[in-house]
């Protein structure tokens, strides 16, 4: 009986926490909320065939969303120590980013202990790999194209530094 009520309490607490997270997310503009099921279907069960990379955040999968769009689906690894609060803050900041040189965040999934970010899918793998060579890419950039890419990257960085402010800090005037 005690064990049963303990389990019920835990479920209730986790459901309440989840509802609070979804509540917070619903206040963010431009953020789609995906169910774990949709992302599992999109990536064929997060199959290795669809894995396109591995970053500091965790594994990245290519997937086709229900609306037909291709997406890069980043699954926060269980070893990552990023908490829900940090995850939500990150989403809030990234979701407001709108720049031609920066990848667009479509939305996220916060379900049970799953933390997943869904981005616009960019063709041709990692730009760094293509720029540096190393046999993974068949693309050869000319020097004028490389210069254009560098300027685009610099524009994206400048935008992040100048125009994007974390909400936690008061504006600097
Ligand atoms: N939007 C995307 N479209 C296509 N491929 C992507 C996308 N985002 C990530 N990838 C692939 O997944 C790999 C890992 O990406 P991720 O952003 O997780 O880590 P990173 O870019 O290596 O940097 P960090 O570890 O600092 O986050 C990239 O190198 C790229 O090959």
py3Dmol code that shows the C-alpha trace and the ligand (Angstrom):
import py3Dmol

protein = """\
ATOM      1  CA  UNK A   1       0.000   0.000   0.000  1.00  0.00           C
ATOM      2  CA  UNK A   2       2.786   2.436   1.004  1.00  0.00           C
ATOM      3  CA  UNK A   3       4.740   1.374  -2.059  1.00  0.00           C
ATOM      4  CA  UNK A   4       1.663   1.919  -4.280  1.00  0.00           C
ATOM      5  CA  UNK A   5       1.033   5.430  -2.945  1.00  0.00           C
ATOM      6  CA  UNK A   6       4.774   6.228  -3.306  1.00  0.00           C
ATOM      7  CA  UNK A   7       4.626   5.207  -6.997  1.00  0.00           C
ATOM      8  CA  UNK A   8       1.414   7.186  -7.543  1.00  0.00           C
ATOM      9  CA  UNK A   9       3.003  10.245  -5.938  1.00  0.00           C
ATOM     10  CA  UNK A  10       6.064   9.946  -8.155  1.00  0.00           C
ATOM     11  CA  UNK A  11       3.881   9.634 -11.293  1.00  0.00           C
ATOM     12  CA  UNK A  12       1.798  12.614 -10.221  1.00  0.00           C
ATOM     13  CA  UNK A  13       4.902  14.717  -9.520  1.00  0.00           C
ATOM     14  CA  UNK A  14       6.428  13.785 -12.881  1.00  0.00           C
ATOM     15  CA  UNK A  15       3.147  14.526 -14.727  1.00  0.00           C
ATOM     16  CA  UNK A  16       2.869  17.899 -12.953  1.00  0.00           C
ATOM     17  CA  UNK A  17       6.495  18.720 -13.828  1.00  0.00           C
ATOM     18  CA  UNK A  18       5.907  17.729 -17.453  1.00  0.00           C
ATOM     19  CA  UNK A  19       2.755  19.879 -17.619  1.00  0.00           C
ATOM     20  CA  UNK A  20       4.735  22.832 -16.196  1.00  0.00           C
ATOM     21  CA  UNK A  21       7.453  22.344 -18.837  1.00  0.00           C
ATOM     22  CA  UNK A  22       4.885  22.226 -21.645  1.00  0.00           C
ATOM     23  CA  UNK A  23       3.202  25.275 -20.168  1.00  0.00           C
ATOM     24  CA  UNK A  24       6.500  27.173 -20.248  1.00  0.00           C
ATOM     25  CA  UNK A  25       7.150  26.038 -23.834  1.00  0.00           C
ATOM     26  CA  UNK A  26       3.723  27.140 -25.024  1.00  0.00           C
ATOM     27  CA  UNK A  27       4.735  30.683 -24.088  1.00  0.00           C
ATOM     28  CA  UNK A  28       7.617  30.622 -26.599  1.00  0.00           C
ATOM     29  CA  UNK A  29       6.962  31.998 -30.053  1.00  0.00           C
ATOM     30  CA  UNK A  30       7.869  29.963 -33.152  1.00  0.00           C
ATOM     31  CA  UNK A  31       8.501  26.715 -31.256  1.00  0.00           C
ATOM     32  CA  UNK A  32       6.686  23.606 -32.461  1.00  0.00           C
ATOM     33  CA  UNK A  33       6.226  20.887 -29.883  1.00  0.00           C
ATOM     34  CA  UNK A  34       6.849  17.439 -31.348  1.00  0.00           C
ATOM     35  CA  UNK A  35       5.811  14.214 -29.725  1.00  0.00           C
ATOM     36  CA  UNK A  36       8.485  11.592 -29.147  1.00  0.00           C
ATOM     37  CA  UNK A  37       6.404   9.262 -31.316  1.00  0.00           C
ATOM     38  CA  UNK A  38       6.508  11.637 -34.307  1.00  0.00           C
ATOM     39  CA  UNK A  39      10.291  12.011 -34.055  1.00  0.00           C
ATOM     40  CA  UNK A  40      10.744   8.252 -33.610  1.00  0.00           C
ATOM     41  CA  UNK A  41       8.717   7.660 -36.782  1.00  0.00           C
ATOM     42  CA  UNK A  42      10.583  10.465 -38.614  1.00  0.00           C
ATOM     43  CA  UNK A  43      13.962   8.847 -37.897  1.00  0.00           C
ATOM     44  CA  UNK A  44      12.888   5.224 -38.300  1.00  0.00           C
ATOM     45  CA  UNK A  45      13.312   4.585 -34.597  1.00  0.00           C
ATOM     46  CA  UNK A  46      16.494   6.730 -34.374  1.00  0.00           C
ATOM     47  CA  UNK A  47      18.171   4.158 -36.602  1.00  0.00           C
ATOM     48  CA  UNK A  48      21.917   4.251 -37.218  1.00  0.00           C
ATOM     49  CA  UNK A  49      21.256   4.615 -40.958  1.00  0.00           C
ATOM     50  CA  UNK A  50      19.719   8.030 -40.240  1.00  0.00           C
ATOM     51  CA  UNK A  51      22.461   9.169 -37.859  1.00  0.00           C
ATOM     52  CA  UNK A  52      24.279  12.125 -39.459  1.00  0.00           C
ATOM     53  CA  UNK A  53      26.521  13.293 -36.675  1.00  0.00           C
ATOM     54  CA  UNK A  54      27.524  13.483 -33.058  1.00  0.00           C
ATOM     55  CA  UNK A  55      28.096  16.735 -31.194  1.00  0.00           C
ATOM     56  CA  UNK A  56      28.582  17.959 -27.656  1.00  0.00           C
ATOM     57  CA  UNK A  57      24.833  17.778 -27.176  1.00  0.00           C
ATOM     58  CA  UNK A  58      24.379  14.179 -28.329  1.00  0.00           C
ATOM     59  CA  UNK A  59      23.501  12.303 -31.535  1.00  0.00           C
ATOM     60  CA  UNK A  60      21.996  14.004 -34.576  1.00  0.00           C
ATOM     61  CA  UNK A  61      19.590  12.166 -36.930  1.00  0.00           C
ATOM     62  CA  UNK A  62      18.128  13.041 -40.293  1.00  0.00           C
ATOM     63  CA  UNK A  63      14.360  12.670 -40.350  1.00  0.00           C
ATOM     64  CA  UNK A  64      11.265  13.456 -42.366  1.00  0.00           C
ATOM     65  CA  UNK A  65       8.599  15.290 -40.387  1.00  0.00           C
ATOM     66  CA  UNK A  66       4.844  14.760 -40.790  1.00  0.00           C
ATOM     67  CA  UNK A  67       4.618  17.931 -42.904  1.00  0.00           C
ATOM     68  CA  UNK A  68       7.140  16.424 -45.347  1.00  0.00           C
ATOM     69  CA  UNK A  69      10.042  18.703 -44.323  1.00  0.00           C
ATOM     70  CA  UNK A  70      13.478  17.193 -43.683  1.00  0.00           C
ATOM     71  CA  UNK A  71      14.906  17.895 -40.232  1.00  0.00           C
ATOM     72  CA  UNK A  72      18.100  17.459 -38.229  1.00  0.00           C
ATOM     73  CA  UNK A  73      16.939  15.893 -34.974  1.00  0.00           C
ATOM     74  CA  UNK A  74      19.350  16.359 -32.049  1.00  0.00           C
ATOM     75  CA  UNK A  75      18.849  14.008 -29.152  1.00  0.00           C
ATOM     76  CA  UNK A  76      20.286  15.221 -25.846  1.00  0.00           C
ATOM     77  CA  UNK A  77      22.389  12.381 -24.532  1.00  0.00           C
ATOM     78  CA  UNK A  78      21.541  10.986 -21.109  1.00  0.00           C
ATOM     79  CA  UNK A  79      25.128  11.790 -20.025  1.00  0.00           C
ATOM     80  CA  UNK A  80      24.547  15.464 -20.723  1.00  0.00           C
ATOM     81  CA  UNK A  81      24.169  17.298 -17.454  1.00  0.00           C
ATOM     82  CA  UNK A  82      21.981  19.964 -19.022  1.00  0.00           C
ATOM     83  CA  UNK A  83      18.853  20.296 -16.910  1.00  0.00           C
ATOM     84  CA  UNK A  84      15.323  21.082 -18.061  1.00  0.00           C
ATOM     85  CA  UNK A  85      15.682  24.728 -17.098  1.00  0.00           C
ATOM     86  CA  UNK A  86      18.852  25.199 -19.160  1.00  0.00           C
ATOM     87  CA  UNK A  87      17.244  23.270 -22.021  1.00  0.00           C
ATOM     88  CA  UNK A  88      14.172  25.522 -21.991  1.00  0.00           C
ATOM     89  CA  UNK A  89      16.314  28.665 -21.762  1.00  0.00           C
ATOM     90  CA  UNK A  90      18.335  27.490 -24.749  1.00  0.00           C
ATOM     91  CA  UNK A  91      15.159  26.898 -26.743  1.00  0.00           C
ATOM     92  CA  UNK A  92      13.809  30.307 -25.824  1.00  0.00           C
ATOM     93  CA  UNK A  93      16.975  32.015 -27.056  1.00  0.00           C
ATOM     94  CA  UNK A  94      17.429  29.903 -30.203  1.00  0.00           C
ATOM     95  CA  UNK A  95      13.774  30.041 -31.233  1.00  0.00           C
ATOM     96  CA  UNK A  96      14.001  33.787 -31.689  1.00  0.00           C
ATOM     97  CA  UNK A  97      16.975  33.564 -34.002  1.00  0.00           C
ATOM     98  CA  UNK A  98      16.092  34.429 -37.565  1.00  0.00           C
ATOM     99  CA  UNK A  99      19.091  34.882 -39.842  1.00  0.00           C
ATOM    100  CA  UNK A 100      19.982  33.671 -43.335  1.00  0.00           C
ATOM    101  CA  UNK A 101      23.375  32.391 -42.136  1.00  0.00           C
ATOM    102  CA  UNK A 102      22.070  30.512 -39.103  1.00  0.00           C
ATOM    103  CA  UNK A 103      20.193  27.263 -38.990  1.00  0.00           C
ATOM    104  CA  UNK A 104      16.514  27.535 -38.014  1.00  0.00           C
ATOM    105  CA  UNK A 105      15.094  25.753 -34.993  1.00  0.00           C
ATOM    106  CA  UNK A 106      11.738  24.181 -35.886  1.00  0.00           C
ATOM    107  CA  UNK A 107      10.880  23.032 -32.390  1.00  0.00           C
ATOM    108  CA  UNK A 108      11.556  20.509 -29.696  1.00  0.00           C
ATOM    109  CA  UNK A 109      10.342  17.496 -27.787  1.00  0.00           C
ATOM    110  CA  UNK A 110      10.199  17.435 -23.985  1.00  0.00           C
ATOM    111  CA  UNK A 111       8.548  14.187 -23.034  1.00  0.00           C
ATOM    112  CA  UNK A 112       9.353  12.029 -19.995  1.00  0.00           C
ATOM    113  CA  UNK A 113      13.179  12.175 -19.912  1.00  0.00           C
ATOM    114  CA  UNK A 114      13.542  12.870 -23.661  1.00  0.00           C
ATOM    115  CA  UNK A 115      15.047  16.234 -24.632  1.00  0.00           C
ATOM    116  CA  UNK A 116      15.232  16.715 -28.393  1.00  0.00           C
ATOM    117  CA  UNK A 117      15.831  19.720 -30.639  1.00  0.00           C
ATOM    118  CA  UNK A 118      14.517  19.796 -34.210  1.00  0.00           C
ATOM    119  CA  UNK A 119      16.331  21.958 -36.757  1.00  0.00           C
ATOM    120  CA  UNK A 120      16.008  22.728 -40.425  1.00  0.00           C
ATOM    121  CA  UNK A 121      18.046  20.057 -42.256  1.00  0.00           C
ATOM    122  CA  UNK A 122      21.038  21.357 -44.209  1.00  0.00           C
ATOM    123  CA  UNK A 123      22.410  19.309 -47.098  1.00  0.00           C
ATOM    124  CA  UNK A 124      26.060  18.384 -47.613  1.00  0.00           C
ATOM    125  CA  UNK A 125      27.042  17.526 -44.068  1.00  0.00           C
ATOM    126  CA  UNK A 126      29.372  19.630 -41.952  1.00  0.00           C
ATOM    127  CA  UNK A 127      30.635  22.884 -43.490  1.00  0.00           C
ATOM    128  CA  UNK A 128      33.833  22.571 -41.444  1.00  0.00           C
ATOM    129  CA  UNK A 129      34.561  19.148 -42.970  1.00  0.00           C
ATOM    130  CA  UNK A 130      33.899  20.428 -46.473  1.00  0.00           C
ATOM    131  CA  UNK A 131      36.078  23.497 -45.968  1.00  0.00           C
ATOM    132  CA  UNK A 132      38.948  21.522 -44.480  1.00  0.00           C
ATOM    133  CA  UNK A 133      38.689  18.571 -46.861  1.00  0.00           C
ATOM    134  CA  UNK A 134      39.595  15.186 -45.421  1.00  0.00           C
ATOM    135  CA  UNK A 135      37.944  12.889 -47.947  1.00  0.00           C
ATOM    136  CA  UNK A 136      34.332  12.981 -46.636  1.00  0.00           C
ATOM    137  CA  UNK A 137      33.040  15.445 -49.183  1.00  0.00           C
ATOM    138  CA  UNK A 138      33.218  15.565 -52.961  1.00  0.00           C
ATOM    139  CA  UNK A 139      32.601  19.334 -52.949  1.00  0.00           C
ATOM    140  CA  UNK A 140      35.555  21.582 -53.739  1.00  0.00           C
ATOM    141  CA  UNK A 141      35.053  25.244 -52.898  1.00  0.00           C
ATOM    142  CA  UNK A 142      36.839  27.870 -54.939  1.00  0.00           C
ATOM    143  CA  UNK A 143      38.653  30.632 -53.008  1.00  0.00           C
ATOM    144  CA  UNK A 144      36.043  33.310 -53.875  1.00  0.00           C
ATOM    145  CA  UNK A 145      33.325  30.941 -52.575  1.00  0.00           C
ATOM    146  CA  UNK A 146      35.344  30.356 -49.389  1.00  0.00           C
ATOM    147  CA  UNK A 147      35.568  34.105 -48.864  1.00  0.00           C
ATOM    148  CA  UNK A 148      31.774  34.405 -49.289  1.00  0.00           C
ATOM    149  CA  UNK A 149      31.261  31.594 -46.756  1.00  0.00           C
ATOM    150  CA  UNK A 150      33.576  33.293 -44.240  1.00  0.00           C
ATOM    151  CA  UNK A 151      31.679  36.560 -44.607  1.00  0.00           C
ATOM    152  CA  UNK A 152      28.376  34.706 -44.101  1.00  0.00           C
ATOM    153  CA  UNK A 153      29.711  32.990 -40.964  1.00  0.00           C
ATOM    154  CA  UNK A 154      30.979  36.339 -39.650  1.00  0.00           C
ATOM    155  CA  UNK A 155      27.543  37.901 -40.303  1.00  0.00           C
ATOM    156  CA  UNK A 156      25.856  35.095 -38.391  1.00  0.00           C
ATOM    157  CA  UNK A 157      28.267  35.482 -35.463  1.00  0.00           C
ATOM    158  CA  UNK A 158      27.893  39.269 -35.411  1.00  0.00           C
ATOM    159  CA  UNK A 159      24.101  38.858 -35.319  1.00  0.00           C
ATOM    160  CA  UNK A 160      24.377  36.440 -32.361  1.00  0.00           C
ATOM    161  CA  UNK A 161      26.688  38.791 -30.465  1.00  0.00           C
ATOM    162  CA  UNK A 162      24.901  42.044 -31.154  1.00  0.00           C
ATOM    163  CA  UNK A 163      21.224  41.274 -31.696  1.00  0.00           C
ATOM    164  CA  UNK A 164      20.508  38.273 -29.483  1.00  0.00           C
ATOM    165  CA  UNK A 165      20.301  38.889 -25.751  1.00  0.00           C
ATOM    166  CA  UNK A 166      19.585  36.190 -23.183  1.00  0.00           C
ATOM    167  CA  UNK A 167      16.338  36.983 -21.369  1.00  0.00           C
ATOM    168  CA  UNK A 168      17.942  36.487 -17.970  1.00  0.00           C
ATOM    169  CA  UNK A 169      20.007  39.690 -18.289  1.00  0.00           C
ATOM    170  CA  UNK A 170      18.722  43.245 -18.143  1.00  0.00           C
ATOM    171  CA  UNK A 171      19.329  45.136 -21.419  1.00  0.00           C
ATOM    172  CA  UNK A 172      22.596  47.107 -21.597  1.00  0.00           C
ATOM    173  CA  UNK A 173      21.977  50.705 -22.582  1.00  0.00           C
TER     174      UNK A 173
END
"""
ligand_1 = """\
31
LIG
N 20.863 21.317 -39.164
C 21.669 20.337 -39.560
N 21.565 19.833 -40.815
C 22.375 18.825 -41.230
N 23.316 18.242 -40.453
C 23.451 18.689 -39.200
C 22.643 19.755 -38.671
N 23.004 19.985 -37.391
C 23.996 19.123 -37.126
N 24.273 18.335 -38.197
C 25.297 17.278 -38.272
O 25.525 16.756 -36.968
C 26.878 17.020 -36.548
C 26.902 17.360 -35.069
O 26.225 18.575 -34.897
P 26.119 19.337 -33.512
O 25.522 20.662 -33.788
O 25.438 18.457 -32.519
O 27.578 19.448 -33.001
P 28.773 20.334 -33.504
O 28.303 21.210 -34.645
O 29.875 19.385 -33.799
O 29.094 21.288 -32.297
P 28.879 21.153 -30.731
O 29.392 19.813 -30.301
O 29.676 22.275 -30.196
O 27.401 21.312 -30.493
C 27.362 18.145 -37.457
O 28.745 18.116 -37.618
C 26.620 17.860 -38.761
O 27.301 16.867 -39.504
"""
view = py3Dmol.view(width=600, height=400)
view.addModel(protein, "pdb")
view.setStyle({"model": 0}, {"cartoon": {"style": "trace"}})
view.addModel(ligand_1, "xyz")
view.setStyle({"model": 1}, {"stick": {}})
view.zoomTo()
view.show()
